[in-house]
């Protein structure tokens, strides 16, 4: 089932949609590390994923 995630950092417009939660988690972790210099665990990300 398609899933999406929107970055929760103020002023960030990053949003990702993918076919699986696993793909969303991977892309969000890369975004968080390279853009915001933070590390997010998969549980945190999965709790914010919306099914579309």
C-alpha distance matrix in Angstrom:
0.0 3.8 6.4 10.2 13.5 17.0 20.0 22.3 25.5 28.0 28.4 25.3 23.1 20.5 16.9 14.0 10.6 8.7 6.0 6.3 8.3 11.2 11.5 11.6 14.2 16.2 16.5 17.4 19.9 21.5 21.8 23.3 25.7 27.0 27.0 27.9 29.4 27.6 25.6 22.5 21.4 17.8 18.2 19.3 16.4 13.8 15.7 15.3 11.6 10.3 6.9 7.3
3.8 0.0 3.8 7.0 10.6 13.9 17.1 19.6 22.7 25.0 25.1 22.0 19.5 17.0 13.3 10.5 6.9 5.6 4.2 5.8 7.8 10.7 10.0 9.4 12.6 14.5 14.0 14.9 17.8 19.1 18.9 20.7 23.3 24.2 24.0 25.1 26.9 25.3 23.8 20.9 20.4 17.1 17.9 18.3 15.0 13.1 15.1 13.9 10.1 8.7 6.0 5.4
6.4 3.8 0.0 3.8 7.1 10.6 13.6 16.0 19.2 21.6 22.0 19.0 16.8 14.3 10.7 8.3 5.6 5.5 6.2 6.1 6.1 9.5 9.0 7.1 10.0 12.5 11.9 12.0 15.0 16.7 16.2 17.6 20.4 21.6 21.2 21.9 23.7 22.0 20.6 17.6 17.3 14.2 14.9 14.9 11.5 9.9 11.8 10.2 6.4 5.6 4.4 5.4
10.2 7.0 3.8 0.0 3.8 6.9 10.2 12.7 15.7 18.0 18.2 15.2 13.1 10.7 7.1 5.4 4.2 6.4 8.8 9.0 8.2 11.0 9.9 6.9 9.7 12.1 10.6 10.0 13.5 15.0 13.8 15.1 18.3 19.2 18.3 18.9 21.2 19.7 18.8 16.1 16.5 14.1 14.9 13.9 10.5 10.1 11.5 8.8 5.7 5.3 6.4 6.8
13.5 10.6 7.1 3.8 0.0 3.8 6.6 9.1 12.1 14.6 15.2 12.2 10.8 8.4 5.6 5.4 6.7 9.1 11.9 11.3 9.4 11.7 10.8 7.1 8.7 11.3 9.6 7.7 11.2 13.0 11.3 12.0 15.5 16.6 15.4 15.6 18.0 16.4 15.8 13.1 14.1 12.4 13.1 11.4 8.0 8.9 9.9 6.6 5.1 6.3 9.0 10.1
17.0 13.9 10.6 6.9 3.8 0.0 3.8 6.3 9.1 11.1 11.5 8.8 7.4 6.0 4.3 6.6 9.0 12.1 15.2 15.0 13.2 15.2 14.0 10.3 11.5 13.7 11.3 8.9 12.3 13.6 11.0 11.4 15.1 15.9 13.9 13.9 16.8 15.6 15.9 13.7 15.6 14.6 15.3 12.7 9.9 11.7 11.9 8.2 8.1 8.9 12.0 12.6
20.0 17.1 13.6 10.2 6.6 3.8 0.0 3.8 5.7 8.4 9.2 6.4 6.7 5.4 6.2 8.7 11.8 14.6 17.8 17.2 15.0 16.3 15.2 11.5 11.8 13.5 11.2 8.1 10.7 12.0 8.9 8.5 12.3 13.1 10.8 10.3 13.4 12.3 13.1 11.5 14.1 14.1 15.0 11.9 9.7 12.5 12.6 9.3 10.3 12.0 15.3 16.2
22.3 19.6 16.0 12.7 9.1 6.3 3.8 0.0 3.8 6.4 8.6 7.3 8.7 8.7 9.6 12.3 15.1 17.8 20.8 19.9 17.3 18.7 18.2 14.5 14.2 16.3 14.5 11.0 12.9 14.7 11.8 10.3 13.9 15.2 12.6 11.0 14.0 12.5 13.6 11.9 14.5 15.0 15.1 11.6 10.5 13.3 12.4 9.3 11.5 13.2 16.8 18.1
25.5 22.7 19.2 15.7 12.1 9.1 5.7 3.8 0.0 3.8 6.3 5.6 8.6 9.1 11.4 14.2 17.5 20.2 23.5 22.6 20.1 21.0 20.2 16.7 16.1 17.5 15.5 12.1 13.4 14.5 11.3 9.5 12.6 13.5 10.5 8.5 11.7 10.9 13.0 12.4 15.6 16.9 17.4 13.8 13.0 16.2 15.6 12.8 15.0 16.8 20.4 21.5
28.0 25.0 21.6 18.0 14.6 11.1 8.4 6.4 3.8 0.0 3.8 5.6 8.6 10.6 13.1 16.4 19.7 22.7 26.1 25.6 23.3 24.4 23.4 19.9 19.7 21.0 18.7 15.5 17.1 17.8 14.4 12.9 15.8 16.1 12.6 10.9 14.3 14.1 16.6 16.2 19.4 20.6 20.9 17.2 16.5 19.6 18.6 15.6 17.8 19.0 22.6 23.3
28.4 25.1 22.0 18.2 15.2 11.5 9.2 8.6 6.3 3.8 0.0 3.8 6.5 9.3 12.2 15.8 19.2 22.4 26.0 26.0 24.1 25.2 23.7 20.3 20.6 21.5 18.7 16.0 17.9 17.9 14.2 13.6 16.4 15.8 12.1 11.4 15.2 15.7 18.4 18.2 21.6 22.5 23.3 19.8 18.4 21.4 20.9 17.6 19.1 20.1 23.3 23.5
25.3 22.0 19.0 15.2 12.2 8.8 6.4 7.3 5.6 5.6 3.8 0.0 3.8 5.7 8.9 12.3 15.8 18.9 22.5 22.6 20.8 21.8 20.0 16.7 17.2 18.0 15.0 12.5 14.7 14.5 10.7 10.7 13.7 13.1 9.5 9.5 13.3 13.8 16.1 15.8 19.1 19.7 20.9 17.7 15.8 18.8 18.9 15.5 16.5 17.7 20.8 20.9
23.1 19.5 16.8 13.1 10.8 7.4 6.7 8.7 8.6 8.6 6.5 3.8 0.0 3.8 6.4 10.0 13.2 16.6 20.2 20.8 19.6 20.9 18.8 15.5 16.9 17.7 14.4 12.5 15.4 15.1 11.4 12.4 15.6 14.7 11.6 12.4 16.1 16.5 18.2 17.5 20.4 20.3 21.6 18.6 16.2 18.6 18.9 15.3 15.5 16.1 18.8 18.3
20.5 17.0 14.3 10.7 8.4 6.0 5.4 8.7 9.1 10.6 9.3 5.7 3.8 0.0 3.8 6.8 10.4 13.4 17.1 17.5 16.4 17.4 15.1 12.0 13.4 14.0 10.6 9.0 12.1 11.7 8.2 9.9 13.0 12.4 9.9 11.2 14.5 14.7 15.9 15.0 17.7 17.3 19.0 16.5 13.6 16.1 17.0 13.6 13.3 14.4 16.8 16.7
16.9 13.3 10.7 7.1 5.6 4.3 6.2 9.6 11.4 13.1 12.2 8.9 6.4 3.8 0.0 3.8 6.9 10.3 13.9 14.5 13.7 15.2 13.0 9.8 11.9 13.1 9.9 8.8 12.4 12.6 9.9 11.7 15.0 14.8 13.0 14.2 17.2 16.8 17.2 15.6 17.6 16.4 17.9 15.8 12.5 14.2 15.3 11.8 10.7 11.2 13.3 12.9
14.0 10.5 8.3 5.4 5.4 6.6 8.7 12.3 14.2 16.4 15.8 12.3 10.0 6.8 3.8 0.0 3.8 6.7 10.4 11.1 10.8 12.1 9.6 6.8 9.7 10.6 7.6 7.7 11.4 11.6 9.9 12.2 15.1 15.1 14.2 15.7 18.1 17.5 17.2 15.4 16.8 15.1 16.9 15.6 11.9 13.0 14.9 12.0 9.8 10.5 11.8 11.5
10.6 6.9 5.6 4.2 6.7 9.0 11.8 15.1 17.5 19.7 19.2 15.8 13.2 10.4 6.9 3.8 0.0 3.8 7.1 8.7 9.3 11.2 8.8 6.8 10.4 11.6 9.5 10.2 13.8 14.2 13.2 15.5 18.3 18.5 17.9 19.3 21.5 20.7 19.9 17.7 18.4 16.0 17.6 16.9 13.1 13.1 15.2 12.6 9.6 9.3 9.4 8.6
8.7 5.6 5.5 6.4 9.1 12.1 14.6 17.8 20.2 22.7 22.4 18.9 16.6 13.4 10.3 6.7 3.8 0.0 3.8 5.6 7.4 8.8 6.3 5.9 9.6 10.3 9.2 10.9 13.8 14.3 14.3 16.7 18.9 19.4 19.5 21.0 22.7 21.7 20.3 18.1 18.2 15.4 17.3 17.3 13.6 13.0 15.7 14.0 10.6 10.8 9.9 9.6
6.0 4.2 6.2 8.8 11.9 15.2 17.8 20.8 23.5 26.1 26.0 22.5 20.2 17.1 13.9 10.4 7.1 3.8 0.0 3.8 7.1 8.7 7.2 8.1 11.3 12.2 12.0 13.8 16.3 17.1 17.6 19.8 21.8 22.5 22.9 24.4 25.8 24.5 22.7 20.3 19.7 16.4 18.1 18.8 15.4 13.9 16.7 15.7 11.9 11.7 9.7 9.5
6.3 5.8 6.1 9.0 11.3 15.0 17.2 19.9 22.6 25.6 26.0 22.6 20.8 17.5 14.5 11.1 8.7 5.6 3.8 0.0 3.8 5.3 5.4 6.5 8.8 10.2 11.0 12.5 14.5 15.9 16.8 18.5 20.4 21.7 22.3 23.3 24.3 22.7 20.5 17.8 16.7 13.2 14.7 16.0 12.8 10.9 14.0 13.7 10.2 10.9 9.3 10.6
8.3 7.8 6.1 8.2 9.4 13.2 15.0 17.3 20.1 23.3 24.1 20.8 19.6 16.4 13.7 10.8 9.3 7.4 7.1 3.8 0.0 3.8 5.5 5.1 6.1 8.7 10.0 10.4 12.1 14.3 15.2 16.1 18.2 20.0 20.6 21.0 22.0 19.9 17.5 14.5 13.3 9.7 11.0 12.2 9.2 7.2 10.5 10.5 7.4 9.2 8.7 11.1
11.2 10.7 9.5 11.0 11.7 15.2 16.3 18.7 21.0 24.4 25.2 21.8 20.9 17.4 15.2 12.1 11.2 8.8 8.7 5.3 3.8 0.0 3.8 5.4 5.1 6.3 8.7 10.0 10.7 12.6 14.3 15.4 16.7 18.6 19.8 20.4 20.8 18.8 16.1 13.7 12.1 8.7 11.1 12.8 10.0 8.7 12.5 12.9 10.4 12.8 12.5 14.7
11.5 10.0 9.0 9.9 10.8 14.0 15.2 18.2 20.2 23.4 23.7 20.0 18.8 15.1 13.0 9.6 8.8 6.3 7.2 5.4 5.5 3.8 0.0 3.8 5.4 5.2 6.3 8.6 10.0 10.9 12.4 14.3 15.6 16.8 17.9 19.2 19.8 18.5 16.4 14.4 13.8 10.9 13.7 14.6 11.2 10.9 14.5 13.9 11.2 13.1 12.9 14.2
11.6 9.4 7.1 6.9 7.1 10.3 11.5 14.5 16.7 19.9 20.3 16.7 15.5 12.0 9.8 6.8 6.8 5.9 8.1 6.5 5.1 5.4 3.8 0.0 3.8 5.5 5.2 6.0 8.5 10.0 10.4 12.0 14.2 15.4 15.9 16.8 18.0 16.5 14.7 12.4 12.4 9.7 12.1 12.1 8.4 8.6 11.8 10.6 8.0 10.2 10.9 12.4
14.2 12.6 10.0 9.7 8.7 11.5 11.8 14.2 16.1 19.7 20.6 17.2 16.9 13.4 11.9 9.7 10.4 9.6 11.3 8.8 6.1 5.1 5.4 3.8 0.0 3.8 5.6 5.2 6.0 8.6 9.9 10.4 12.2 14.3 15.2 15.4 16.0 14.0 11.7 9.2 8.7 6.1 9.0 9.4 6.2 7.0 10.4 10.1 8.6 11.8 13.0 15.2
16.2 14.5 12.5 12.1 11.3 13.7 13.5 16.3 17.5 21.0 21.5 18.0 17.7 14.0 13.1 10.6 11.6 10.3 12.2 10.2 8.7 6.3 5.2 5.5 3.8 0.0 3.8 5.6 5.3 6.4 8.7 10.1 10.8 12.4 14.1 15.0 15.1 13.8 11.6 10.2 10.1 8.4 11.9 12.4 9.5 10.7 14.2 13.7 12.2 15.2 16.1 17.8
16.5 14.0 11.9 10.6 9.6 11.3 11.2 14.5 15.5 18.7 18.7 15.0 14.4 10.6 9.9 7.6 9.5 9.2 12.0 11.0 10.0 8.7 6.3 5.2 5.6 3.8 0.0 3.8 5.5 5.2 6.2 8.7 10.0 10.7 11.7 13.3 14.1 13.5 12.2 11.2 12.2 10.9 14.1 13.6 10.3 12.0 15.1 13.6 12.1 14.6 15.8 16.9
17.4 14.9 12.0 10.0 7.7 8.9 8.1 11.0 12.1 15.5 16.0 12.5 12.5 9.0 8.8 7.7 10.2 10.9 13.8 12.5 10.4 10.0 8.6 6.0 5.2 5.6 3.8 0.0 3.8 5.4 5.0 6.0 8.5 10.0 10.2 10.8 12.0 10.8 9.8 8.3 9.9 9.2 11.9 10.6 7.5 10.1 12.5 10.8 10.2 13.1 15.2 16.7
19.9 17.8 15.0 13.5 11.2 12.3 10.7 12.9 13.4 17.1 17.9 14.7 15.4 12.1 12.4 11.4 13.8 13.8 16.3 14.5 12.1 10.7 10.0 8.5 6.0 5.3 5.5 3.8 0.0 3.8 5.5 5.2 6.1 8.6 10.0 10.2 10.1 8.6 6.8 6.0 7.7 8.0 11.3 10.4 8.2 11.1 13.6 12.8 12.7 16.1 18.1 20.0
21.5 19.1 16.7 15.0 13.0 13.6 12.0 14.7 14.5 17.8 17.9 14.5 15.1 11.7 12.6 11.6 14.2 14.3 17.1 15.9 14.3 12.6 10.9 10.0 8.6 6.4 5.2 5.4 3.8 0.0 3.8 5.5 5.3 6.1 8.2 9.7 9.6 9.5 8.7 9.3 11.3 11.6 15.1 14.1 11.8 14.5 17.2 15.9 15.5 18.5 20.3 21.6
21.8 18.9 16.2 13.8 11.3 11.0 8.9 11.8 11.3 14.4 14.2 10.7 11.4 8.2 9.9 9.9 13.2 14.3 17.6 16.8 15.2 14.3 12.4 10.4 9.9 8.7 6.2 5.0 5.5 3.8 0.0 3.8 5.5 5.4 5.6 7.3 8.7 9.0 9.5 9.9 12.6 13.1 16.0 14.2 11.7 14.8 16.8 14.8 14.7 17.4 19.6 20.6
23.3 20.7 17.6 15.1 12.0 11.4 8.5 10.3 9.5 12.9 13.6 10.7 12.4 9.9 11.7 12.2 15.5 16.7 19.8 18.5 16.1 15.4 14.3 12.0 10.4 10.1 8.7 6.0 5.2 5.5 3.8 0.0 3.8 5.8 5.6 5.1 6.1 5.5 6.3 7.0 10.4 11.8 14.2 12.0 10.4 14.0 15.5 13.8 14.7 17.7 20.4 21.9
25.7 23.3 20.4 18.3 15.5 15.1 12.3 13.9 12.6 15.8 16.4 13.7 15.6 13.0 15.0 15.1 18.3 18.9 21.8 20.4 18.2 16.7 15.6 14.2 12.2 10.8 10.0 8.5 6.1 5.3 5.5 3.8 0.0 3.8 5.9 5.8 4.4 4.9 5.7 8.1 11.1 13.0 15.9 14.2 13.0 16.5 18.3 17.1 17.8 21.0 23.5 25.0
27.0 24.2 21.6 19.2 16.6 15.9 13.1 15.2 13.5 16.1 15.8 13.1 14.7 12.4 14.8 15.1 18.5 19.4 22.5 21.7 20.0 18.6 16.8 15.4 14.3 12.4 10.7 10.0 8.6 6.1 5.4 5.8 3.8 0.0 3.8 6.0 5.6 7.9 9.4 11.7 14.7 16.3 19.2 17.5 15.8 19.2 21.1 19.4 19.8 22.6 25.0 26.0
27.0 24.0 21.2 18.3 15.4 13.9 10.8 12.6 10.5 12.6 12.1 9.5 11.6 9.9 13.0 14.2 17.9 19.5 22.9 22.3 20.6 19.8 17.9 15.9 15.2 14.1 11.7 10.2 10.0 8.2 5.6 5.6 5.9 3.8 0.0 3.8 5.9 8.2 10.7 12.4 15.8 17.3 19.8 17.4 15.7 19.3 20.6 18.5 19.1 21.6 24.2 25.0
27.9 25.1 21.9 18.9 15.6 13.9 10.3 11.0 8.5 10.9 11.4 9.5 12.4 11.2 14.2 15.7 19.3 21.0 24.4 23.3 21.0 20.4 19.2 16.8 15.4 15.0 13.3 10.8 10.2 9.7 7.3 5.1 5.8 6.0 3.8 0.0 3.8 5.5 8.7 10.5 14.2 16.3 18.3 15.5 14.6 18.4 19.2 17.3 18.7 21.4 24.4 25.6
29.4 26.9 23.7 21.2 18.0 16.8 13.4 14.0 11.7 14.3 15.2 13.3 16.1 14.5 17.2 18.1 21.5 22.7 25.8 24.3 22.0 20.8 19.8 18.0 16.0 15.1 14.1 12.0 10.1 9.6 8.7 6.1 4.4 5.6 5.9 3.8 0.0 3.8 7.0 10.0 13.4 16.0 18.3 16.0 15.5 19.2 20.4 19.1 20.5 23.6 26.4 28.0
27.6 25.3 22.0 19.7 16.4 15.6 12.3 12.5 10.9 14.1 15.7 13.8 16.5 14.7 16.8 17.5 20.7 21.7 24.5 22.7 19.9 18.8 18.5 16.5 14.0 13.8 13.5 10.8 8.6 9.5 9.0 5.5 4.9 7.9 8.2 5.5 3.8 0.0 3.8 6.5 10.1 12.9 14.8 12.5 12.6 16.3 17.2 16.3 18.1 21.4 24.4 26.3
25.6 23.8 20.6 18.8 15.8 15.9 13.1 13.6 13.0 16.6 18.4 16.1 18.2 15.9 17.2 17.2 19.9 20.3 22.7 20.5 17.5 16.1 16.4 14.7 11.7 11.6 12.2 9.8 6.8 8.7 9.5 6.3 5.7 9.4 10.7 8.7 7.0 3.8 0.0 3.8 6.7 9.7 11.9 10.3 10.6 14.0 15.3 15.1 16.6 20.2 22.9 25.2
22.5 20.9 17.6 16.1 13.1 13.7 11.5 11.9 12.4 16.2 18.2 15.8 17.5 15.0 15.6 15.4 17.7 18.1 20.3 17.8 14.5 13.7 14.4 12.4 9.2 10.2 11.2 8.3 6.0 9.3 9.9 7.0 8.1 11.7 12.4 10.5 10.0 6.5 3.8 0.0 3.8 6.5 8.3 6.6 6.9 10.3 11.5 11.6 13.2 16.9 19.5 22.1
21.4 20.4 17.3 16.5 14.1 15.6 14.1 14.5 15.6 19.4 21.6 19.1 20.4 17.7 17.6 16.8 18.4 18.2 19.7 16.7 13.3 12.1 13.8 12.4 8.7 10.1 12.2 9.9 7.7 11.3 12.6 10.4 11.1 14.7 15.8 14.2 13.4 10.1 6.7 3.8 0.0 3.8 5.5 5.6 6.7 8.8 10.4 11.7 13.0 16.7 19.0 21.9
17.8 17.1 14.2 14.1 12.4 14.6 14.1 15.0 16.9 20.6 22.5 19.7 20.3 17.3 16.4 15.1 16.0 15.4 16.4 13.2 9.7 8.7 10.9 9.7 6.1 8.4 10.9 9.2 8.0 11.6 13.1 11.8 13.0 16.3 17.3 16.3 16.0 12.9 9.7 6.5 3.8 0.0 3.8 5.5 5.1 5.9 8.5 10.1 10.5 14.2 15.9 18.9
18.2 17.9 14.9 14.9 13.1 15.3 15.0 15.1 17.4 20.9 23.3 20.9 21.6 19.0 17.9 16.9 17.6 17.3 18.1 14.7 11.0 11.1 13.7 12.1 9.0 11.9 14.1 11.9 11.3 15.1 16.0 14.2 15.9 19.2 19.8 18.3 18.3 14.8 11.9 8.3 5.5 3.8 0.0 3.8 5.4 5.1 6.2 8.9 10.1 13.6 15.5 18.9
19.3 18.3 14.9 13.9 11.4 12.7 11.9 11.6 13.8 17.2 19.8 17.7 18.6 16.5 15.8 15.6 16.9 17.3 18.8 16.0 12.2 12.8 14.6 12.1 9.4 12.4 13.6 10.6 10.4 14.1 14.2 12.0 14.2 17.5 17.4 15.5 16.0 12.5 10.3 6.6 5.6 5.5 3.8 0.0 3.8 5.6 5.4 6.9 9.2 12.7 15.4 18.6
16.4 15.0 11.5 10.5 8.0 9.9 9.7 10.5 13.0 16.5 18.4 15.8 16.2 13.6 12.5 11.9 13.1 13.6 15.4 12.8 9.2 10.0 11.2 8.4 6.2 9.5 10.3 7.5 8.2 11.8 11.7 10.4 13.0 15.8 15.7 14.6 15.5 12.6 10.6 6.9 6.7 5.1 5.4 3.8 0.0 3.8 5.4 5.4 6.4 10.2 12.8 15.7
13.8 13.1 9.9 10.1 8.9 11.7 12.5 13.3 16.2 19.6 21.4 18.8 18.6 16.1 14.2 13.0 13.1 13.0 13.9 10.9 7.2 8.7 10.9 8.6 7.0 10.7 12.0 10.1 11.1 14.5 14.8 14.0 16.5 19.2 19.3 18.4 19.2 16.3 14.0 10.3 8.8 5.9 5.1 5.6 3.8 0.0 3.8 5.4 5.2 8.6 10.5 13.9
15.7 15.1 11.8 11.5 9.9 11.9 12.6 12.4 15.6 18.6 20.9 18.9 18.9 17.0 15.3 14.9 15.2 15.7 16.7 14.0 10.5 12.5 14.5 11.8 10.4 14.2 15.1 12.5 13.6 17.2 16.8 15.5 18.3 21.1 20.6 19.2 20.4 17.2 15.3 11.5 10.4 8.5 6.2 5.4 5.4 3.8 0.0 3.8 5.8 8.5 11.1 14.5
15.3 13.9 10.2 8.8 6.6 8.2 9.3 9.3 12.8 15.6 17.6 15.5 15.3 13.6 11.8 12.0 12.6 14.0 15.7 13.7 10.5 12.9 13.9 10.6 10.1 13.7 13.6 10.8 12.8 15.9 14.8 13.8 17.1 19.4 18.5 17.3 19.1 16.3 15.1 11.6 11.7 10.1 8.9 6.9 5.4 5.4 3.8 0.0 3.8 6.4 9.8 12.6
11.6 10.1 6.4 5.7 5.1 8.1 10.3 11.5 15.0 17.8 19.1 16.5 15.5 13.3 10.7 9.8 9.6 10.6 11.9 10.2 7.4 10.4 11.2 8.0 8.6 12.2 12.1 10.2 12.7 15.5 14.7 14.7 17.8 19.8 19.1 18.7 20.5 18.1 16.6 13.2 13.0 10.5 10.1 9.2 6.4 5.2 5.8 3.8 0.0 3.8 6.6 9.4
10.3 8.7 5.6 5.3 6.3 8.9 12.0 13.2 16.8 19.0 20.1 17.7 16.1 14.4 11.2 10.5 9.3 10.8 11.7 10.9 9.2 12.8 13.1 10.2 11.8 15.2 14.6 13.1 16.1 18.5 17.4 17.7 21.0 22.6 21.6 21.4 23.6 21.4 20.2 16.9 16.7 14.2 13.6 12.7 10.2 8.6 8.5 6.4 3.8 0.0 3.8 6.3
6.9 6.0 4.4 6.4 9.0 12.0 15.3 16.8 20.4 22.6 23.3 20.8 18.8 16.8 13.3 11.8 9.4 9.9 9.7 9.3 8.7 12.5 12.9 10.9 13.0 16.1 15.8 15.2 18.1 20.3 19.6 20.4 23.5 25.0 24.2 24.4 26.4 24.4 22.9 19.5 19.0 15.9 15.5 15.4 12.8 10.5 11.1 9.8 6.6 3.8 0.0 3.8
7.3 5.4 5.4 6.8 10.1 12.6 16.2 18.1 21.5 23.3 23.5 20.9 18.3 16.7 12.9 11.5 8.6 9.6 9.5 10.6 11.1 14.7 14.2 12.4 15.2 17.8 16.9 16.7 20.0 21.6 20.6 21.9 25.0 26.0 25.0 25.6 28.0 26.3 25.2 22.1 21.9 18.9 18.9 18.6 15.7 13.9 14.5 12.6 9.4 6.3 3.8 0.0
